[in-house]
């Protein structure tokens, strides 16, 4: 199963490189339903994958001058607090609840991806191609100051979502940067990748000590995902973004529906259960499937 995991990791990275985001949302389902990991451990393991691949993507956007450090740090630091808190909050929830939340997020992301596909060009341009003054352009502040009264709840909510379900939340960060900071779309995308990397690191830190991480397998999975990102960044110029996003949106709908079905007991508990089980104070321990 290790080889299967690495192949799927490459596909996750490939989809991320092709679409500039979204592919990493499949990491948790792969860990749970293909590789057999406990949901809590799967969510924790997905965060380094999301973080490292996002950082690789952010590096390409940095070279193209599409990262605004001021906006990334301002939004990211607040979101990191939420991500760490979300990971701690996850201790009060059973894994099935977290998976159900992930499924709902997938369905929401599919709707947003369908909408973005309408505006997508037939073939995307490579986001990593340096132009102008390259990284020097990234220091130019083209955004306005984000109002704290809006920034705090939005950034904290994105962070909590990252910690709870193990995704970067780029589909929320990008519009937030556009609306709150007035960032151009390309800069919002590049900046969001840095925010996601920061979020993921904080969320993973919140899970440490609560799950037993198979470090060698996770490192290999992440490395394969990074290789996929680099391959996708090269292939993106040859593939229609509209078709890609529409296809992936349909896949998200199917996967989200599948996860909701598998987690249906969260919403419809079995009637033959004669006792009530509370998970508010329980600290379920994650068990590791044999992956090494």
Buried (B, 14 or more C-beta within 10 A) or exposed (E): EBEEBBEBBBBBBBBBBBBBBBBBBBBBBBBBBEBBBBBBBBBBBBBBBBBBBBBBBBBBBBBBBBBBBBBBBBBBBBBBBBBBBBBBBBBEBBBBBBBBBBBBBBBBBBEBBBEBBEEBEEEBEEBBEEEEEEBEBBEEEEBEEBEEEEBBEBBBBBBBBBBBBBBBBBBBBBBBBBEBBBBBBBBBBBBBBBBBBBBBBBBBBBBEEBBEBBEEBBEBBBBBBBBBBBBBBEEBEEBBBBEBBBBBBEBBBEBBBBBBEBBEEBEEEEEEEEEEEEBEEEEBEBEBBEBE
